[in-house]
Amino acid sequence: MSTATSRPEYATLLARTLPSVIHSEKENERYLALLEELDKKDKLSPAEQRLAELLTLLIENFEDNAYALKPAHPREILLELMKANSLKQKDMLDVFGTPSIVSEVLNGKRGLTIEHIKKLSRRFHVSPEVFF
């Protein structure tokens, strides 16, 4: 089917679904359900493919904005990694060397050095960029 012959079908799909910029979680859920219906089909018509592309863009736009991660301070990232790995302050001595340095870093009184970042990156298997 050519694009010219699929236009009426596409217009019908658009009129039925009325896609627009998503502003709420409820709208997002509705479009996700529509996209899932299309995904369940074995073969999509060209019009259905275009609608699926449009819905995907609308959903991605909403989710990128609604669920965007806020920038985090390196200390907050370290605390979260420690929490996720059930680590305590004393477990970080191999990275920082002394209890006082661990304490100062975790309390925000001292920043991370390049050497700390290298060790943390290896320990937690994350990119060093996480701490910058």
C-alpha positions as CSV (number, residue, x, y, z in Angstrom):
1,M,0.0,0.0,0.0
2,S,1.4,3.4,-0.9
3,T,1.5,6.4,1.3
4,A,-1.1,8.1,-0.8
5,T,-3.6,5.2,-0.3
6,S,-2.8,4.9,3.4
7,R,-3.6,8.6,4.2
8,P,-7.4,8.0,4.6
9,E,-6.7,5.1,6.9
10,Y,-4.1,7.2,8.9
11,A,-6.6,10.1,9.1
12,T,-9.2,7.7,10.5
13,L,-6.8,6.4,13.1
14,L,-5.8,9.9,14.1
15,A,-9.5,10.9,14.4
16,R,-10.2,7.9,16.5
17,T,-7.2,8.3,18.9
18,L,-6.8,12.1,18.9
19,P,-3.1,12.0,19.8
20,S,-1.6,15.1,21.3
21,V,1.2,16.2,23.6
22,I,0.9,14.3,26.8
23,H,0.4,16.3,30.0
24,S,-0.6,13.8,32.6
25,E,0.2,10.3,33.8
26,K,-3.4,9.3,32.8
27,E,-2.9,10.4,29.2
28,N,0.5,8.6,29.1
29,E,-1.2,5.4,30.3
30,R,-3.8,5.7,27.6
31,Y,-1.2,6.1,24.9
32,L,0.8,3.3,26.3
33,A,-2.3,1.0,26.1
34,L,-2.9,2.1,22.5
35,L,0.7,1.4,21.6
36,E,0.6,-2.0,23.3
37,E,-2.5,-2.9,21.2
38,L,-0.6,-2.1,18.1
39,D,2.4,-4.1,19.3
40,K,0.2,-7.2,19.7
41,K,-0.7,-7.2,16.0
42,D,1.3,-9.5,13.8
43,K,1.5,-7.1,10.9
44,L,0.8,-3.4,11.0
45,S,-0.5,-1.4,8.1
46,P,1.5,1.6,7.0
47,A,-1.0,3.9,8.8
48,E,-0.7,1.8,12.0
49,Q,3.1,2.0,11.7
50,R,2.9,5.8,11.5
51,L,0.5,6.0,14.4
52,A,2.8,3.7,16.5
53,E,5.8,6.0,15.6
54,L,3.8,9.1,16.7
55,L,2.6,7.5,19.9
56,T,6.2,6.4,20.7
57,L,7.5,10.0,20.2
58,L,4.7,11.4,22.4
59,I,5.3,8.9,25.2
60,E,9.1,9.3,25.0
61,N,8.7,13.1,25.2
62,F,6.5,12.9,28.3
63,E,8.6,10.3,30.1
64,D,11.8,12.2,29.3
65,N,10.4,15.3,30.9
66,A,8.3,13.7,33.7
67,Y,10.9,11.2,34.9
68,A,14.1,13.1,34.2
69,L,16.8,12.5,36.8
70,K,17.9,15.5,38.6
71,P,21.6,16.2,38.7
72,A,23.1,14.7,41.9
73,H,26.1,15.8,43.9
74,P,28.9,13.2,44.0
75,R,28.4,12.7,47.7
76,E,24.7,11.9,47.2
77,I,25.7,9.4,44.5
78,L,28.2,7.8,46.8
79,L,25.6,7.5,49.6
80,E,23.1,5.9,47.2
81,L,25.7,3.4,46.0
82,M,26.6,2.5,49.6
83,K,22.9,2.1,50.5
84,A,22.3,0.0,47.4
85,N,25.2,-2.3,48.4
86,S,24.4,-2.3,52.1
87,L,27.7,-0.7,53.0
88,K,28.5,1.3,56.1
89,Q,31.1,4.0,56.6
90,K,33.7,1.5,57.9
91,D,33.3,-0.4,54.6
92,M,34.8,2.5,52.7
93,L,38.2,2.5,54.4
94,D,39.8,0.7,51.5
95,V,38.8,3.7,49.2
96,F,39.5,6.6,51.5
97,G,42.3,5.3,53.8
98,T,41.2,6.6,57.2
99,P,37.9,6.9,59.1
100,S,38.3,10.7,59.3
101,I,38.5,11.1,55.5
102,V,35.5,8.8,55.0
103,S,33.6,10.8,57.6
104,E,34.5,14.1,56.0
105,V,33.6,13.0,52.5
106,L,30.2,11.5,53.6
107,N,29.4,14.6,55.6
108,G,30.2,16.9,52.7
109,K,33.2,18.5,54.4
110,R,35.7,17.2,51.9
111,G,35.4,16.5,48.2
112,L,36.4,13.5,46.2
113,T,39.9,13.3,44.8
114,I,40.8,11.8,41.4
115,E,42.2,8.8,43.3
116,H,39.0,8.4,45.3
117,I,36.9,8.5,42.1
118,K,39.1,5.9,40.4
119,K,38.7,3.6,43.4
120,L,35.0,4.2,43.7
121,S,34.5,3.6,40.0
122,R,36.3,0.2,40.2
123,R,34.5,-0.8,43.4
124,F,31.0,0.0,42.2
125,H,31.6,-0.8,38.5
126,V,30.4,2.6,37.3
127,S,32.0,5.1,35.0
128,P,34.1,7.7,36.8
129,E,31.9,10.4,35.1
130,V,29.2,9.5,37.6
131,F,31.2,11.4,40.3
132,F,31.8,14.6,38.3
